């Protein structure tokens, strides 16, 4: 970093002296002046390091005290609340939703059963149709069948994971039987929420006709009934028909480190 051009005395033994940092154009432009002022020379001097560092430091004000920070936070929250209240005032409609939980990450069924718990707490009759998992005893199934069988009907249609059954014809028959029961539950007037757990797997393998499922949900589902469909690889037709779609992303999973499925976490 160099400062401005300055006029400096020239040593007596040297008629003209120029800093190596001045280009030839500057030298040529100043030759005429040097003839008039032979005892002076134009040179470019480096800015001292400390002066350069001082110039780079900008003064900062003292940090705000706690009371000032709290007031700024409160003012920000007041603005957010006002904007939120204005937005919520426009949301006045209610309808039965088609909800899809998909993706490679964990939590699709867990979220669906969490919504079942909410329905029970709100005294909303609900139902579960469990595809694929079949005879696998899960905590949610035992809990609902043993403690809330009146509030939540629980139907198991599959005979187990597809790699366990190894019988495509039986898997198709079980999935179609489950879908028939699902339609009956969805049509039941008093039932307000139906969870179709792992139905996306049955749809993925074409055990069920995706067009039939979508058309039923769009045209025959009662207006006030919520239906949640879980399982990875949800088909595009279902995603297009849904009101709410969540894709669970896999970031880390203990299974990759040799940890098996555990009670309370996976089932």
Secondary structure, 3 states (H helix, E strand, C coil): CEEEEEEEECCCCCCCCCCCCCCHHHHHHHHHHHHHCCCEEEEEEECCHHHHHHHHCCCCCCCCCHHHHHHHHHHHHHHHHHHHHHHHCCCCCCCCCEEEEECCCCCHHHHHHHHHHHHHHCCCCEEEEECCCCCCCCHHHHHHHHHCCCCEEEEECCCCCHHHHCCHHHHHHHHHHHHHHHHHHHHCCCCCEEEEECHHHHHHCCCCCHHHHHHHHHHCCCCCCEEEEECCCCCHHHHHHCCEEEECCCCCCHHHHCCCCCCCCCC
